[in-house]
């Protein structure tokens, strides 16, 4: 009899919420408060606006123009963004091995925006990037912990992407919803990266920070989110962490200088047998961007933007 009672108690016990369910619960509470606030604000604005309109002379042409005026938004293609803003840092060699969508390692949830790059260490000495990626995949069967990362960098410098940039990975606690996480392999308990890991990490972080228009202060450790000793080497050696960020920004500047040189060479080369679209496509391909300059986007405006960038580069 007591066994059945215990079983009934377990059946009636509240189910443990997943991290995402906890996040949604907190988000609903905040959203309810925001909705109430904005309803009050909107009602107040409407009353004020209604009073203003009511007492304004309707025959005033300026008022009529304001009422009828519409806001227009301009959108730009990815190729336009590449040329106008530049993606000077080439995409590193990334082995894309995306995890299956599951609650435990790749929940398939879109992030709220990419505002930080979070650097981690795996706290599992001697393991490879492939082994850790495969462990993340196995969690859909093990179902004993929530864990993953967008990228894993191995001790030989190999980079494996496990979760797309725009999706949540279970790595950085509350920062999961606005960041990209990078786990790094290491050979011993100190957590120190090999030279190969270090420079692959520098190149990957440089690429991601430029791609998402982030700066030096947007490169953080897991420690900066929760106080956890991760990545251990850079928590124990904060001066080394500052050097890492310096190397990321230095590499970005070196790539930008090389970009200026490349643009100048392209625009001043003998391109008698090439169209402007061909030269623009060559430029985009040289940066290893994940888009092609198709005829409908390789227009005159992009070509003029590219020439303007070359002219500005001549001033440096």
Buried (B, 14 or more C-beta within 10 A) or exposed (E): EEEEEEEEEEEEEEEEEBBBEEBBEEEEEEEEEEEEEEEEEEEEEEEEEEEEEEEEEEEEEEBEEEEEEEEEEEEBBBBBBBBBEBBBBBBBEBBEBBBEEBBBBBBBBEBEEBBBBBBBBBBEBEBBBBBBBBBBBEBBEEEEEBBBBBBBBBBEBBBBBBBBBEBBBBBBBEBBBBBBBBBBBBBEEEBBBBEBBBBBBBBBBBBBBBBBEBEEEBBBBBBBBEEBBBBBBBBEBEEBBEEBBEBBBEBBEEBBEBBBEBBBEBBEEEEEEBEBBEBBBBBBEBBEBEEEBEEEBBBEEBBEBBBEBBEEBEEE
